[in-house]
Amino acid sequence: MKVPEEFSEIRPYEPEEMRQAFDDLLNDRQLNVILKGFVPWLPKSVRNGLLRLAFIGVKTPLDFQKRFMKPIVKYIMRKHTDGCVFNDGILKGAASPECRYTFVSNHRDIVLDSAFLDVLLVDAGYPTTVEIGIGDNLLIYPWIKRLVRMNKAFTVRRGLSLRETLSASQLMSRYIHFAVTQKKENIWISQREGRAKDSNDRTQDAVLKMLAMGGDLKELNIVPLTISYEFDPCDYLKAQEFQQKRDNPAFKKSRQDDLDNMKIGIFGYKGRVVYSPAAPINTWIGELADLPKSDFYKALAERMDKEIHRGYHLYPCNYIALDELNGNTAHADHYNDADKRRFEDYLAGQMAKIQLPDKDEAFLRERMLTMYANPVKNQFAAQ
């Protein structure tokens, strides 16, 4: 299929571009330094020769994901989680072979939210994975940009003026509609720009308005998706950032901070992970049809939030955190003494990783407890 020229700067690679992109990737000096770190005993010529051999038969980004990325993500699931579950029964009941979705989810990890979803979709028998929006602020090296474009990523431009942001949003929306309706791809996009540092997941109206710029929302077949981590390996970094911003309102993360978050998010311990899609919004969006446009997106975002909040898989640590914040044991039927000891040991270990000159232990602990308590509060409110 011919992809319109207007999308050339943001779209993933097309099949005919994959071979050249792969060769460019293997010739990248920075990437070769990284690869050498994994197999220092293997000469570059042998290592790259083996990778080129493995690339035989890879013709599309989906082939690349299945051949190269799926084994890596499966390894991360085995090594750094206690299992990753896909509760997709509600989707399978409504799906047809040609059905494609735009998954709009809460955001837990910069890399793995969509990577885990890709593997779960393939393992569950869906015909394809997801194309993902990734901010160009993370594409700081040429090899990263090449790799994500081979991995079905389209670029979200950041740091623009208001006029440029509007134009970029319109272009991205047109591309998303094209990808779902013409390319027959699924899409994954976060419900908001950036992660909710306190796990108080809320859908930004602006995301829904962006999706509507390129055409009818119904043709995107939007699915609210809930991602539930038992433990967030970046929780201590988020708590640390809360204190840094409290103490210095002008504080901003560096590019190195973003890379550290990516690395810790990928290789940190996550406990159990559950993905729970709700029914597509097409099953209920008609209920909002008579609202004035000024109210429509607010109501749509609130309903999306309810669907995502209802989908949380809650763990003992969530209830423990809420009870500790409230100073009671109102939810003690959801955990036992062993659960409490495990969570306290976990918190102590994470808190010890925070290295700040004026470390505010009480504030940092409260921030971390709030991260784990908010999913319970939101689910109770949604029900």
C-alpha positions as CSV (number, residue, x, y, z in Angstrom):
1,M,0.0,0.0,0.0
2,K,1.3,3.5,-0.9
3,V,1.6,5.6,2.2
4,P,0.9,9.3,1.5
5,E,4.0,11.5,1.3
6,E,2.8,13.8,4.0
7,F,3.4,11.0,6.6
8,S,7.0,10.3,5.6
9,E,8.6,12.2,8.5
10,I,6.6,10.5,11.2
11,R,5.6,7.0,10.0
12,P,7.3,3.7,10.8
13,Y,9.4,2.1,8.1
14,E,7.7,0.5,5.2
15,P,8.6,-3.1,4.1
16,E,10.9,-2.0,1.2
17,E,12.9,0.2,3.7
18,M,13.6,-2.5,6.3
19,R,16.7,-4.0,4.8
20,Q,18.5,-0.7,4.5
21,A,17.4,0.4,7.9
22,F,18.7,-2.9,9.4
23,D,22.1,-2.4,7.6
24,D,22.3,1.2,8.9
25,L,21.5,-0.1,12.4
26,L,24.4,-2.6,12.3
27,N,26.8,0.0,11.0
28,D,26.0,2.4,13.8
29,R,29.0,2.9,16.1
30,Q,27.1,3.6,19.3
31,L,24.9,0.6,18.9
32,N,27.9,-1.6,18.2
33,V,29.4,-0.5,21.5
34,I,26.2,-1.5,23.3
35,L,26.0,-4.9,21.5
36,K,29.7,-5.5,22.4
37,G,28.7,-5.1,26.0
38,F,26.3,-8.1,25.7
39,V,28.8,-10.4,23.9
40,P,32.3,-9.0,24.5
41,W,34.0,-12.3,23.4
42,L,32.3,-12.2,19.9
43,P,34.1,-10.2,17.2
44,K,32.0,-7.5,15.5
45,S,32.1,-9.2,12.1
46,V,30.9,-12.5,13.5
47,R,28.2,-10.8,15.7
48,N,26.8,-8.7,12.9
49,G,27.0,-11.7,10.5
50,L,24.8,-13.7,12.8
51,L,22.3,-10.9,13.1
52,R,22.2,-10.5,9.3
53,L,21.6,-14.3,9.0
54,A,18.8,-14.0,11.5
55,F,17.3,-11.2,9.4
56,I,16.8,-13.5,6.4
57,G,13.0,-13.7,5.8
58,V,12.2,-10.5,7.6
59,K,10.2,-8.4,5.2
60,T,8.0,-6.2,7.4
61,P,8.1,-4.5,10.8
62,L,5.7,-7.2,12.1
63,D,8.3,-9.8,11.0
64,F,11.0,-7.9,12.7
65,Q,9.0,-7.7,15.9
66,K,8.3,-11.5,15.9
67,R,11.9,-12.4,15.0
68,F,13.9,-10.0,17.1
69,M,11.7,-8.1,19.6
70,K,9.3,-10.9,20.8
71,P,12.1,-13.1,22.3
72,I,13.6,-10.1,24.1
73,V,10.3,-9.0,25.6
74,K,9.5,-12.6,26.5
75,Y,12.8,-12.7,28.4
76,I,11.9,-9.5,30.2
77,M,8.6,-11.0,31.2
78,R,10.3,-14.1,32.6
79,K,13.1,-12.3,34.3
80,H,11.6,-9.1,35.6
81,T,7.9,-10.0,36.3
82,D,5.9,-12.6,38.1
83,G,3.8,-13.2,35.0
84,C,2.0,-11.0,32.5
85,V,-1.7,-11.7,31.9
86,F,-4.1,-10.5,29.1
87,N,-7.8,-10.4,30.2
88,D,-9.1,-9.9,26.7
89,G,-12.4,-11.9,26.9
90,I,-14.5,-8.8,26.3
91,L,-12.6,-8.0,23.1
92,K,-12.7,-11.6,21.8
93,G,-16.5,-11.6,22.2
94,A,-16.8,-8.6,19.8
95,A,-13.9,-9.1,17.5
96,S,-13.9,-10.1,13.9
97,P,-10.8,-11.1,11.9
98,E,-10.6,-7.7,10.1
99,C,-11.2,-5.7,13.4
100,R,-8.4,-3.2,14.4
101,Y,-8.3,-1.2,17.6
102,T,-6.9,2.1,18.9
103,F,-5.8,1.2,22.5
104,V,-5.9,4.2,24.8
105,S,-4.3,3.2,28.1
106,N,-2.9,4.5,31.4
107,H,0.8,4.8,31.2
108,R,3.2,2.8,33.4
109,D,6.4,2.3,31.4
110,I,7.9,4.3,28.5
111,V,9.0,1.2,26.6
112,L,7.1,-1.8,27.9
113,D,3.5,-0.7,27.9
114,S,3.3,-1.3,24.2
115,A,6.0,-4.0,24.0
116,F,4.1,-6.2,26.5
117,L,0.9,-5.5,24.6
118,D,2.5,-6.6,21.3
119,V,3.5,-10.0,22.7
120,L,0.2,-10.5,24.4
121,L,-1.7,-9.8,21.2
122,V,0.5,-12.2,19.2
123,D,0.2,-14.9,21.8
124,A,-3.6,-14.5,22.0
125,G,-3.9,-15.0,18.2
126,Y,-4.6,-11.5,17.0
127,P,-3.4,-10.8,13.4
128,T,-1.1,-8.0,14.2
129,T,0.5,-5.9,17.0
130,V,0.3,-2.2,17.6
131,E,1.8,0.9,16.1
132,I,2.9,3.3,18.8
133,G,3.4,7.0,19.3
134,I,6.8,7.8,20.8
135,G,8.0,11.3,21.7
136,D,10.9,12.6,19.6
137,N,12.5,13.7,22.9
138,L,13.4,10.1,23.5
139,L,14.9,9.6,20.1
140,I,18.2,11.1,21.1
141,Y,20.5,8.9,19.0
142,P,20.1,7.9,15.3
143,W,20.1,4.2,16.2
144,I,17.2,4.6,18.6
145,K,15.1,6.4,15.9
146,R,15.9,3.6,13.4
147,L,15.1,0.9,15.9
148,V,11.7,2.2,16.9
149,R,10.7,2.9,13.3
150,M,11.5,-0.7,12.5
151,N,9.4,-1.6,15.6
152,K,6.2,0.0,14.2
153,A,6.6,3.4,16.0
154,F,5.5,6.7,14.6
155,T,6.9,10.0,15.9
156,V,5.2,12.4,18.3
157,R,6.8,15.8,18.0
158,R,7.5,17.6,21.3
159,G,8.6,21.1,22.4
160,L,6.9,23.0,19.6
161,S,5.2,26.4,19.5
162,L,1.4,26.5,19.7
163,R,0.9,26.8,16.0
164,E,3.4,24.0,15.3
165,T,1.8,21.8,17.9
166,L,-1.6,22.2,16.2
167,S,-0.2,21.3,12.8
168,A,1.7,18.3,14.2
169,S,-1.4,17.1,16.0
170,Q,-3.5,17.3,12.9
171,L,-0.9,15.4,10.9
172,M,-0.5,12.7,13.6
173,S,-4.3,12.3,13.8
174,R,-4.6,11.9,10.0
175,Y,-1.9,9.2,10.2
176,I,-3.6,7.3,13.0
177,H,-6.9,7.2,11.0
178,F,-5.0,6.1,7.9
179,A,-3.1,3.4,9.9
180,V,-6.3,1.9,11.3
181,T,-8.6,2.2,8.3
182,Q,-6.2,1.7,5.4
183,K,-3.1,-0.1,6.7
184,K,-5.3,-2.2,9.0
185,E,-3.0,-1.7,12.0
186,N,-3.8,-1.4,15.7
187,I,-2.6,1.7,17.5
188,W,-1.5,2.2,21.1
189,I,-1.4,5.6,22.6
190,S,-1.2,6.9,26.2
191,Q,-4.3,8.6,27.7
192,R,-2.1,11.6,28.5
193,E,1.3,13.1,27.6
194,G,3.8,11.5,30.0
195,R,3.2,9.2,32.9
196,A,0.9,10.0,35.9
197,K,3.7,10.2,38.5
198,D,1.2,9.5,41.3
199,S,-0.7,6.8,39.4
200,N,-3.9,9.0,39.5
201,D,-4.6,8.1,35.9
202,R,-6.7,10.6,34.0
203,T,-7.5,10.9,30.3
204,Q,-6.5,14.3,28.8
205,D,-9.2,15.9,26.7
206,A,-6.5,17.0,24.3
207,V,-5.6,13.4,23.4
208,L,-9.2,12.7,22.4
209,K,-9.5,16.0,20.5
210,M,-6.3,15.1,18.7
211,L,-7.7,11.7,17.7
212,A,-10.8,13.4,16.3
213,M,-8.9,15.8,14.1
214,G,-8.3,13.3,11.4
215,G,-11.9,11.9,11.1
216,D,-14.7,10.2,13.0
217,L,-13.7,8.7,16.3
218,K,-15.9,5.7,15.7
219,E,-13.7,4.5,12.8
220,L,-10.7,4.2,15.2
221,N,-12.5,1.6,17.3
222,I,-11.1,3.0,20.6
223,V,-10.5,0.6,23.4
224,P,-9.9,1.9,27.0
225,L,-7.0,-0.3,28.3
226,T,-5.9,-0.7,31.9
227,I,-2.3,-1.7,32.7
228,S,-1.8,-2.9,36.3
229,Y,1.7,-3.3,37.7
230,E,2.1,-4.9,41.2
231,F,5.3,-2.9,41.7
232,D,6.6,0.1,39.7
233,P,10.4,-0.1,39.4
234,C,10.5,3.6,38.8
235,D,8.4,4.5,41.8
236,Y,11.4,5.8,43.8
237,L,12.5,8.0,40.8
238,K,9.0,9.5,40.6
239,A,9.0,10.2,44.4
240,Q,12.5,11.7,44.0
241,E,11.2,14.0,41.2
242,F,8.3,15.1,43.4
243,Q,10.8,16.3,46.0
244,Q,13.1,17.9,43.5
245,K,10.2,19.9,42.0
246,R,8.9,20.8,45.5
247,D,12.3,22.1,46.5
248,N,13.0,23.7,43.1
249,P,9.9,24.5,41.0
250,A,12.1,25.1,38.0
251,F,13.6,21.6,38.1
252,K,13.5,19.7,34.8
253,K,14.6,16.2,34.1
254,S,17.6,15.8,31.7
255,R,17.9,13.5,28.7
256,Q,20.0,11.2,30.8
257,D,17.2,11.1,33.4
258,D,14.8,9.9,30.7
259,L,17.3,7.2,29.6
260,D,17.8,6.1,33.2
261,N,14.0,5.8,33.6
262,M,13.8,3.7,30.5
263,K,16.5,1.4,31.7
264,I,15.2,0.9,35.2
265,G,11.6,0.5,33.9
266,I,12.7,-2.3,31.6
267,F,15.1,-4.2,33.9
268,G,13.4,-3.4,37.3
269,Y,11.2,-5.8,39.2
270,K,7.5,-5.4,38.4
271,G,5.8,-8.3,40.2
272,R,2.6,-9.4,38.5
273,V,1.4,-7.5,35.5
274,V,-2.2,-7.5,34.1
275,Y,-3.6,-6.0,30.9
276,S,-7.4,-5.5,30.9
277,P,-9.2,-4.0,27.9
278,A,-12.7,-2.7,28.2
279,A,-15.4,-2.8,25.5
280,P,-14.7,-0.5,22.6
281,I,-16.2,3.0,23.2
282,N,-18.4,2.5,20.1
283,T,-20.6,0.4,22.3
284,W,-21.6,3.4,24.3
285,I,-20.3,6.6,22.7
286,G,-23.8,7.2,21.2
287,E,-25.0,8.0,24.7
288,L,-23.0,11.2,24.5
289,A,-24.1,12.2,21.0
290,D,-26.5,15.0,22.1
291,L,-24.0,16.8,24.2
292,P,-22.7,20.2,23.1
293,K,-19.2,19.9,21.6
294,S,-17.8,22.0,24.5
295,D,-19.0,19.2,26.9
296,F,-18.5,16.2,24.7
297,Y,-14.8,15.6,25.1
298,K,-14.9,16.2,28.9
299,A,-17.7,13.7,29.2
300,L,-15.9,11.2,26.9
301,A,-12.7,11.6,29.0
302,E,-14.6,11.0,32.2
303,R,-16.2,7.9,30.8
304,M,-12.9,6.6,29.5
305,D,-11.4,7.1,33.0
306,K,-14.2,5.1,34.6
307,E,-13.6,2.2,32.2
308,I,-9.9,2.3,32.9
309,H,-10.3,2.6,36.6
310,R,-12.8,-0.3,36.7
311,G,-10.2,-2.4,34.9
312,Y,-7.5,-2.1,37.6
313,H,-6.2,-5.4,38.9
314,L,-5.6,-4.5,42.5
315,Y,-2.8,-6.2,44.6
316,P,-2.3,-6.5,48.4
317,C,0.2,-3.6,48.3
318,N,-2.5,-1.3,46.9
319,Y,-4.8,-1.9,49.9
320,I,-1.9,-1.8,52.4
321,A,-0.8,1.6,51.0
322,L,-4.3,3.0,51.3
323,D,-4.7,1.8,54.9
324,E,-1.3,3.2,55.9
325,L,-2.2,6.6,54.4
326,N,-5.5,6.6,56.2
327,G,-4.1,5.2,59.5
328,N,-6.5,2.3,59.7
329,T,-7.0,-1.3,58.6
330,A,-10.3,-0.8,56.7
331,H,-9.1,-3.1,53.9
332,A,-7.3,-5.7,55.9
333,D,-9.4,-8.5,54.3
334,H,-7.4,-8.0,51.1
335,Y,-3.9,-8.7,52.7
336,N,-2.2,-10.6,55.4
337,D,0.9,-10.1,57.7
338,A,3.2,-11.7,55.1
339,D,1.9,-9.2,52.4
340,K,2.5,-6.3,54.8
341,R,6.1,-7.5,55.5
342,R,6.8,-7.9,51.8
343,F,5.5,-4.5,51.0
344,E,7.4,-2.8,53.9
345,D,10.6,-4.5,52.8
346,Y,10.0,-3.4,49.2
347,L,9.4,0.2,50.2
348,A,12.5,0.3,52.4
349,G,14.6,-1.0,49.5
350,Q,13.2,1.6,47.1
351,M,13.6,4.4,49.5
352,A,17.2,3.5,50.0
353,K,17.9,4.1,46.3
354,I,16.9,7.8,46.6
355,Q,20.1,9.9,46.7
356,L,19.2,13.5,47.5
357,P,21.2,15.9,49.7
358,D,18.2,16.9,51.7
359,K,16.2,13.7,51.6
360,D,12.8,14.1,53.1
361,E,12.0,10.6,54.2
362,A,8.4,11.3,55.4
363,F,7.5,13.2,52.2
364,L,9.0,10.6,49.9
365,R,7.3,7.7,51.7
366,E,3.9,9.5,51.5
367,R,4.5,10.0,47.8
368,M,5.2,6.4,47.2
369,L,2.3,5.2,49.3
370,T,0.0,7.5,47.3
371,M,1.2,6.0,44.0
372,Y,0.0,2.6,45.3
373,A,-3.2,3.8,46.9
374,N,-4.6,5.8,44.1
375,P,-5.7,2.9,41.9
376,V,-7.9,1.6,44.8
377,K,-9.4,5.1,45.4
378,N,-10.2,5.5,41.7
379,Q,-11.7,2.0,41.3
380,F,-13.9,2.5,44.3
381,A,-15.1,5.9,42.8
382,A,-15.7,4.3,39.4
383,Q,-17.8,1.6,40.9
